[in-house]
Structure formats: C-alpha cells, structure tokens
Amino acid sequence: MIADAACYAAEYFGGTSAADVCLIAETDRADSALCSAQTGCATCTSTSKADAAPCMWFAEGFCGSECGMIGCGSTDCPSDDYDANDEAIHEFFNGGSAAAQAYSVAGGVLATALILL
C-alpha cells in the first residue's frame, strides 16, 4: 500500500528536492507492485525490493513491501507446509484451478477457517 500523496512532501524527507521525492514515491509504488504480486511466503521473502531488502510476508496471507496499519510482516517463513497451504488458498480465492480449490478445501483447516469467517 502506498501512503497518501501528502506523506511524500519534501519537508518529510529532510529538504529533498521535489524530483527526488517523486523518485521515492515511484520506487515505493514499484516495490509495492512487485511484492504484492508474490503469492506465497517463500517467493515473497526471497523477492528483493529496489533497496535490496526483502518483501515481507504477513500472517493474513499476503506479501507487502512495507509496514502498515497491521504492523510489519515477517522475512522468515514458518515451514514448507505453511507455504504449500498458502499457495492453495491463494489459488482458491483467486479463481485458481479446480485441483487447487479441492486441495485447499480438503487439505487445509485454514481454508475452512477462512471460509467460515
């Protein structure tokens, strides 16, 4: 998520020029798009942003480029099983293959919990 335009005012960047502030905002947008395109913890945390820092995996099941209202994500994944379940759930909720939908419903308590919420 990209902050409001007001957050990109030069005064918040120690007297940085307007052109440099625009470059910072564009880099943040690119990092956000790159990270949010990742669908699993392992791919998320192995993806590097423009500053070489890794993207962050959030327990809520998404990849992000920066901390937000829910805090910061993690750059470590809990386990391989977690990533496999997460991939299937992402596929399920984004209209993925029938096999992914069956796997996430039959194989994941997390999928069931998400559906019940």
N, C-alpha and C positions, 0 to 999 in steps of 0.2 A: 504494500500500500504506500502511496506517495502522499506526503503531508501537503497541507494547503499551500497555495502559492505564497501567502504571507510569510510562511516559515522559510522561504527562500530569499528573503530580503537581505541585501548586502550587509546591513547592520548586524545580522545574526552570524555573520561569517568574518568578523574582525576586520571590516573595511575592505573586503574582497571586492573586486570590480564586478559590475553587472554582468559582463561577459563570462567571468569565472563562476558566478552564481548560476547562470544559465547552464553552464557546463556541468556543474554539480547536480543540478536538477535533472538534466538529461541522463547523466550517469546513474542516478538513483532510479529513474524510470527504466533504463535498460537492465539494471540489476534486478529490479522487481519483476520484470517480464521474464528474465532468464530463470530466476529462482521459482517463480510461481508455475512455470511450465513443467517442473520436475514432479513426478508422481509418487515417488517412494522415498523412504528415509535415506537409503544408501545412495541413490542417484542425487538426491538433494544435497546431502552433506559432502559429496565428492565434487560438487559443482562450485567453481570459483567465480566470485564476483570480480568486477573491474579492479578492485584493490587487492586481489588475491585471497581475500578472506572467504571462507566457505559460506554457502547458503545455510539457513537454519531450518531444522525440522521441528514442527510444532505438534504436540501430542494430540491436537484436534484433527490431525490428518492432512496437513498442508505444508508446503515449503514456502519460506519467505526470505526476504533479503535483509530485514531489519526488525528490531524490537517494535512492539506496538502496544495497544491498549491491554492485551492479554499477557504482556511480558515478552521475554525473549525465548526463542526456540533453542534447540539443542544442536550441537555439531557432532554428537555421538548417537548411534542407533542402538536401541535396546538388544535386538537379536535378529538373526536372519528370518525366523518365523514371523516376527513382527512385520518386517518389510514385505514378506510374501502376502500376508493378510491385508496389509495396507494397499498393495498394488491391486488386489482383487476387489477390495471395497471401492477404490477409486474407479476402477473399470465399471463396476456395478452401477454406481451413482452417476456415471457419465455416459451411460448407454453402451457399455462395452459388450464384448462377445457373450453369447449365451453360456459358454463354458466358464467365463469369469463370473457371471452372475450366479451360476449354480454353485461354484466354489465358495463365493463369499456368503451365500445364504446357508449352504450345508456345512461349510467348514469353519465358520467364524462366529464365535459368540459375540464379538464386537459388532459384526454386521447386524446380528439380531438386535443387539442393544441400540444401535443407531436407528434401526427401523422403528423400534418401539418408542424412541424419543420423539 
